[in-house]
Amino acid sequence: MPAEGRTGGREITSHIDISTPSIARMYEYLLGGAEHYQVDREACAELLRVAPSAVSVMRNSRAFLERAVRCLAAEHGVTQYIDFGVGLPARENVHQIAREYVSEPRVVYVDIDPMAVAHGRLVLEEDQGTLVLGADITRPNDVFDDPRVVPLLQARPTAALFGSVLHCLSDEQRPAEVVAQVRERLAPGSFVVISHLVSDDEHDRREISALMAELTGGRWGRVRQRAEVEAYFAGTRLLEPGVTDAREWRPDGRLQPPQGTDEWTGWCGVARI
Ligand SMILES: C[S@@+](CC[C@H](N)C(=O)[O-])C[C@H]1O[C@@H](n2cnc3c(N)ncnc32)[C@H](O)[C@@H]1O
């Protein structure tokens, strides 16, 4: 099995395992994309049994991330982005959204999933301003110090995007510390964007988290509580409307599927650090 390297105690491999569902491919399936296998679709069917709103929640979380990038590029002129846990290429990717408003954006896309990295290199590495890195976000300094990243990112305001990725980290992987370490490496005036699956119901949190861990062979963290996500923003200046449901963060009128059940939701915010 060819390996690119070892980081965060988890091997970053280029081997695509189609016997175990992958978070990237399950998410792709729930978003309505085409890059997934039978195991991923079967895993999504199981997830939908305990979390029937999964399609709506994922699509609303994705739509939030796209609105956040639009806001940062259009209203704050942000030209640099690091997309931690990019997933498989989307219909509208960060550099494509940003360049509607700023010229020559620079974007580093990071993922641990070999298929996300391989497809990302084919689709997202369009020019000198975009780079796809196979890396583990639990070691953010490896990302910032990568010899391909160093010349790409200048010392200027940068947006660190954590779209639906921090709930993939266990408590032992210290997601709050990951966010803090990233914040330390960013230039003054930078931004952090977070969306995270949350639930008010302890039973739902446990059931969904246990199922996702089982389905993905342990590559999953936890559905958390709202306050835990809000704590990631401690010491920042939140943009209006603060940390909120994905559906309520600056809606732009584009239609998303309504959320029929309330077992979980996407909890989101954008802040200047
Ligand atoms: C649910 S997808 C989110 C995709 C995208 N950020 C969005 O919001 O639409 C989560 C992605 O995070 C990646 N991921 C999970 N744990 C990771 C880690 N430790 N390091 C890097 N990527 C990770 C998964 O492979 C997956 O592609």
The ligand as an SDF file (V2000), in Angstrom:
LIG
                    3D

 27 29  0  0  0  0  0  0  0  0999 V2000
  -18.0630   16.2350    5.9280 C   0  0  0  0  0  0  0  0  0  0  0  0
  -16.6910   16.5750    4.9120 S   0  0  0  0  0  0  0  0  0  0  0  0
  -16.7250   18.3380    4.8110 C   0  0  0  0  0  0  0  0  0  0  0  0
  -16.3430   18.9020    3.4390 C   0  0  0  0  0  0  0  0  0  0  0  0
  -16.3170   20.4210    3.3510 C   0  0  0  0  0  0  0  0  0  0  0  0
  -15.4060   21.0060    4.3210 N   0  0  0  0  0  0  0  0  0  0  0  0
  -17.6730   21.0820    3.4970 C   0  0  0  0  0  0  0  0  0  0  0  0
  -17.9360   21.7300    4.5230 O   0  0  0  0  0  0  0  0  0  0  0  0
  -18.4840   20.9840    2.5940 O   0  0  0  0  0  0  0  0  0  0  0  0
  -15.3650   16.3420    6.1070 C   0  0  0  0  0  0  0  0  0  0  0  0
  -14.0040   16.1360    5.4380 C   0  0  0  0  0  0  0  0  0  0  0  0
  -12.9900   16.2080    6.4540 O   0  0  0  0  0  0  0  0  0  0  0  0
  -12.0080   15.2290    6.1680 C   0  0  0  0  0  0  0  0  0  0  0  0
  -11.2870   14.9150    7.3980 N   0  0  0  0  0  0  0  0  0  0  0  0
  -11.7480   14.2560    8.4940 C   0  0  0  0  0  0  0  0  0  0  0  0
  -10.7890   14.1630    9.4310 N   0  0  0  0  0  0  0  0  0  0  0  0
   -9.6910   14.7810    8.9260 C   0  0  0  0  0  0  0  0  0  0  0  0
   -8.3840   15.0110    9.4130 C   0  0  0  0  0  0  0  0  0  0  0  0
   -8.0000   14.5840   10.6160 N   0  0  0  0  0  0  0  0  0  0  0  0
   -7.5110   15.6790    8.6130 N   0  0  0  0  0  0  0  0  0  0  0  0
   -7.8800   16.0980    7.3750 C   0  0  0  0  0  0  0  0  0  0  0  0
   -9.1100   15.9200    6.8640 N   0  0  0  0  0  0  0  0  0  0  0  0
  -10.0050   15.2640    7.6230 C   0  0  0  0  0  0  0  0  0  0  0  0
  -12.7970   14.0540    5.6120 C   0  0  0  0  0  0  0  0  0  0  0  0
  -11.9880   13.2000    4.8610 O   0  0  0  0  0  0  0  0  0  0  0  0
  -13.8650   14.7700    4.7790 C   0  0  0  0  0  0  0  0  0  0  0  0
  -13.4430   14.9280    3.4490 O   0  0  0  0  0  0  0  0  0  0  0  0
  1  2  1  0
  2  3  1  0
  2 10  1  0
  3  4  1  0
  4  5  1  0
  5  6  1  0
  5  7  1  0
  7  8  2  0
  7  9  1  0
 10 11  1  0
 11 12  1  0
 11 26  1  0
 12 13  1  0
 13 14  1  0
 13 24  1  0
 14 15  1  0
 14 23  1  0
 15 16  2  0
 16 17  1  0
 17 18  1  0
 17 23  2  0
 18 19  1  0
 18 20  2  0
 20 21  1  0
 21 22  2  0
 22 23  1  0
 24 25  1  0
 24 26  1  0
 26 27  1  0
M  CHG  2   2   1   9  -1
M  END
$$$$
